[in-house]
Amino acid sequence: MTDAATPLAGWTHTYSGKVRDLYRPEDGADRMLVVASDRVSAFDHVLEPAIPGKGALLTALSLWWFAQLSGADGGRPIPNHLIDGEAPPAETEGRGMVVTALDMLPVECVVRGYLTGSGWAEYQADGTVCGIPLPEGLGNGDRLPEPLFTPAYKAPLGEHDENISFERTVELVGAERAAELRDTSLEIYRRAAAIAEAKGLILADTKFEFGVDADGVLTLADEVLTSDSSRYWDAAAWRSGTTPAERMASFDKQIVRDWLAANWAHAPGGSAQRVSDASGGRGEDKTGSPPELPSDIVERTAAKYRELLTLLTA
């Protein structure tokens, strides 16, 4: 496997994002192939080297969560874009998903259950998160009184996503669809957080993407509740920790973010400026070429991805 999009018989490569590659079938059927690579991104940059096995780990976790949200957790089935019985090409086994082609909505649906990241920075300055007022006296890593729906506008490739108000979401997709996005996102978060809690984990925040199928049904798409799209913390450490670092011991690429935050400014051509993040941790936008990740950072990150999958699915 390479980090470049692999030529696949019967499929045409149409797009590569920071992590995923998309293909369309050559027969024109209304489906797509989504392939998760081992690429890792942070601060809106793809980094080198890749994280070995990451694509398979993310795909396995997404598939497990799609199954939980299809009713395995006892809740109502949430429509998703997977096509039952459609196996991906052998070259993408473990990393590929054959899915229904959707009309994707231009809103990234972020749900925050805990105060952290750019939300903590904004709260310290203004007492708000994404403009939503919060009670006084909250600390870094504290649980919010209620989960917050804080959407972002999905900007074109090469541009930064932008936190938006619910009113702006209504302008983009209409009042009924905006309410459906909000309510479904909050429902999924609450269900997933309960599952995570039973496994000794805290789901601090996450982000979802939705599309609309040919019948107009809102459909969960892309990845869901993975280490790349969510912050997971160790619940015991959160309860007993005495510092933010101890309380928010994470199972995602925070190791990579922390290393870059400490080292990118010292790399040739590196600089940083503040931008708003949307769950995934884009607290700063780095410019210039990112430094290469050390082998120990790559190995520790891969281990965290594996640990999270084991903790949730065992």
C-alpha positions in Angstrom: 0.0 0.0 0.0 1.1 3.5 -0.7 -0.1 6.9 0.4 -1.1 7.8 -3.2 -4.4 6.9 -4.6 -4.1 3.3 -5.9 -5.4 2.6 -9.5 -8.3 0.1 -9.2 -9.8 -1.9 -11.9 -13.5 -0.9 -12.5 -13.1 2.3 -10.5 -12.0 5.8 -11.4 -10.2 8.0 -8.9 -12.1 11.2 -8.5 -10.8 13.0 -5.4 -8.2 12.8 -2.6 -8.7 14.6 0.7 -6.2 14.9 3.5 -6.9 11.3 4.5 -9.4 9.6 2.2 -9.5 8.8 -1.5 -12.8 8.6 -3.4 -13.6 6.6 -6.5 -16.5 6.3 -8.9 -17.5 3.1 -10.6 -16.7 2.9 -14.3 -20.1 1.4 -15.0 -21.8 4.6 -13.9 -23.7 3.0 -11.0 -24.9 5.3 -8.2 -22.3 4.3 -5.6 -18.8 5.3 -4.5 -15.7 3.7 -3.0 -14.2 5.5 0.0 -10.7 4.4 0.9 -9.0 5.5 4.2 -5.3 6.0 3.7 -2.6 5.9 6.4 -2.0 9.7 5.8 -2.2 11.8 8.9 -3.1 15.5 9.0 -3.0 18.2 11.6 -3.4 22.0 11.5 -4.8 21.6 7.9 -1.6 19.9 6.6 -0.8 16.4 5.6 2.2 15.2 7.5 5.1 12.8 6.8 5.5 10.0 7.4 2.1 8.2 7.5 0.8 6.2 10.4 1.1 2.5 9.6 -2.2 0.7 9.7 -4.2 3.9 10.4 -6.5 3.6 7.4 -7.6 0.1 8.5 -8.1 1.1 12.1 -10.2 4.1 11.2 -12.3 2.0 8.8 -12.9 -0.7 11.4 -14.0 1.8 14.0 -16.3 3.6 11.6 -17.9 0.3 10.6 -18.4 -0.7 14.2 -20.0 2.7 15.0 -22.3 2.5 11.9 -23.5 -0.9 13.2 -24.1 0.5 16.7 -26.1 3.5 15.3 -28.1 1.2 13.0 -29.8 -0.1 16.1 -27.3 -2.4 17.8 -27.2 0.0 20.7 -31.0 -0.2 21.2 -31.7 3.2 19.6 -33.5 4.0 16.5 -31.6 3.2 13.2 -29.7 6.2 11.9 -29.5 6.0 8.1 -25.9 5.7 6.8 -24.3 5.5 3.4 -23.0 1.9 3.6 -24.3 -0.5 0.9 -24.9 -3.9 2.5 -23.2 -6.8 0.7 -20.9 -4.7 -1.5 -17.3 -5.7 -0.9 -14.6 -3.2 -1.8 -11.8 -4.2 -4.2 -9.2 -6.6 -2.7 -6.5 -4.0 -2.9 -8.5 -1.9 -0.4 -9.6 -4.7 1.9 -9.9 -3.4 5.4 -9.6 0.3 4.3 -12.4 0.6 1.7 -16.2 1.1 2.0 -18.6 0.9 -0.9 -21.3 3.6 -0.2 -24.3 5.3 -1.7 -23.5 8.5 -3.6 -25.2 11.3 -1.7 -25.8 15.0 -2.2 -23.4 16.1 0.6 -24.5 19.1 2.8 -22.0 21.9 3.2 -22.1 21.8 7.0 -19.8 20.0 9.4 -21.9 19.0 12.4 -19.7 19.5 15.5 -21.0 18.4 18.9 -19.1 19.4 22.0 -19.8 17.8 25.4 -16.7 19.1 27.2 -14.9 22.4 27.4 -11.5 22.1 25.6 -9.5 23.2 22.6 -10.5 26.4 21.0 -13.7 26.3 23.0 -11.7 26.7 26.2 -9.7 29.6 24.7 -13.0 31.4 23.7 -14.6 30.7 27.1 -11.6 32.2 28.9 -11.9 35.3 26.8 -15.7 35.8 26.4 -17.5 33.2 28.5 -18.8 31.6 25.4 -18.2 28.7 23.0 -18.9 29.5 19.3 -20.8 32.5 20.6 -23.0 30.4 23.0 -23.0 31.8 26.5 -21.9 29.3 29.3 -22.1 29.5 33.1 -19.1 31.1 35.0 -16.6 28.9 36.8 -16.0 26.1 34.3 -12.5 24.7 34.0 -10.4 23.3 31.1 -11.8 19.8 30.4 -15.0 20.3 32.4 -18.2 18.7 31.2 -20.7 21.2 29.7 -24.1 21.5 31.2 -25.5 20.2 27.9 -23.9 19.1 24.7 -23.5 22.0 22.2 -24.2 21.8 18.5 -21.6 24.1 17.0 -21.7 23.7 13.2 -19.0 24.7 10.7 -19.1 25.6 7.0 -17.2 23.1 5.0 -15.0 25.3 2.9 -13.6 24.4 -0.6 -10.4 22.4 -0.7 -7.5 24.5 0.3 -9.5 26.8 2.4 -10.3 26.7 6.1 -13.6 25.5 7.6 -15.4 28.3 9.4 -17.5 28.1 12.6 -21.0 29.3 11.9 -24.1 30.0 13.8 -27.3 27.9 13.7 -28.9 30.8 11.9 -26.2 30.6 9.2 -26.9 26.9 8.9 -30.5 27.6 8.3 -29.5 30.0 5.4 -27.3 27.2 3.9 -29.7 24.2 4.1 -33.1 25.5 5.2 -34.8 25.6 8.5 -36.2 22.1 8.5 -32.9 20.5 7.4 -30.9 22.6 9.8 -33.1 21.4 12.7 -32.7 17.8 11.6 -28.9 18.1 11.4 -28.8 19.6 14.9 -31.2 17.1 16.5 -29.6 14.1 14.8 -26.1 15.2 15.7 -27.0 15.6 19.3 -28.8 12.3 19.4 -25.8 10.5 17.9 -23.4 12.2 20.3 -25.5 11.3 23.4 -25.9 7.6 22.3 -22.1 7.3 21.5 -21.1 9.1 24.7 -23.2 6.6 26.7 -21.5 3.6 24.9 -18.0 5.2 25.4 -18.8 5.8 29.1 -19.6 2.1 29.6 -16.2 1.3 28.1 -14.4 3.6 30.5 -14.0 6.4 27.9 -15.2 10.0 27.6 -16.3 11.3 24.2 -15.4 14.9 24.6 -16.4 16.1 21.2 -16.9 14.9 17.6 -18.0 15.9 14.2 -20.3 14.4 11.7 -21.0 14.8 8.0 -24.3 14.2 6.4 -25.7 13.9 2.9 -29.2 13.5 1.4 -30.1 10.4 -0.7 -32.2 10.2 -3.8 -35.4 10.0 -1.6 -34.4 13.1 0.4 -33.4 11.1 3.5 -30.7 12.6 5.8 -27.9 10.1 5.8 -24.8 9.8 7.9 -21.7 9.7 5.8 -17.9 9.7 5.6 -16.2 8.5 8.9 -18.0 8.4 12.2 -16.7 8.7 15.7 -13.1 7.8 14.8 -9.9 8.9 16.4 -9.6 11.5 13.6 -13.0 13.0 14.0 -13.4 12.9 17.8 -11.7 13.5 21.1 -11.7 10.5 23.4 -10.4 10.7 26.9 -9.7 8.1 29.6 -12.6 8.4 32.1 -10.6 7.4 35.2 -7.8 9.8 34.4 -10.3 12.6 33.8 -11.8 12.0 37.2 -8.6 11.7 39.1 -6.2 13.9 37.2 -5.0 17.1 38.8 -3.8 18.9 35.6 -5.4 19.4 32.3 -2.9 17.1 30.6 -3.7 14.3 33.1 -7.5 14.8 32.8 -7.5 14.9 29.1 -5.3 11.9 28.3 -6.5 11.2 24.8 -6.7 8.3 22.3 -6.3 10.2 19.1 -3.7 12.2 17.2 -3.2 14.7 20.1 0.3 13.3 20.4 1.0 14.6 16.9 -0.6 17.9 17.5 1.3 18.4 20.8 4.6 17.6 19.1 3.9 19.9 16.2 2.9 22.7 18.5 6.2 22.4 20.3 8.4 21.9 17.2 6.9 23.5 14.2 7.7 27.0 15.2 11.4 26.0 15.2 11.3 24.4 11.8 12.5 26.3 8.8 9.7 28.5 7.3 7.3 27.6 10.1 4.9 30.0 11.7 1.5 29.9 13.3 -1.6 32.0 13.6 -4.8 31.4 15.5 -7.9 30.1 13.8 -11.1 28.5 15.2 -11.2 24.7 15.4 -14.1 22.3 14.9 -13.6 19.3 17.1 -10.6 17.8 15.4 -8.2 20.3 17.1 -7.3 22.9 14.6 -6.5 25.4 17.4 -3.8 26.9 15.3 -3.1 27.2 11.6 0.5 26.4 10.8 2.1 27.8 7.6 5.2 26.7 5.7 6.3 23.1 5.4 5.6 20.9 8.5 8.5 19.1 10.1 8.8 15.3 9.6 7.3 13.3 12.5 9.8 11.4 14.6 9.5 7.6 14.6 8.5 7.5 18.3 5.6 10.0 17.7 4.4 7.8 14.8 4.6 4.6 16.8 2.9 6.1 19.9 0.1 7.5 17.7 -0.5 4.2 16.0 -0.6 2.5 19.5 -3.2 5.0 20.7 -5.4 4.3 17.6 -5.2 0.5 18.2 -5.9 0.9 21.9 -9.0 2.9 21.3 -10.4 0.4 18.8 -9.7 -2.4 21.3 -11.3 -0.6 24.3 -14.5 0.2 22.4 -15.1 -3.0 20.5 -13.8 -5.7 22.9 
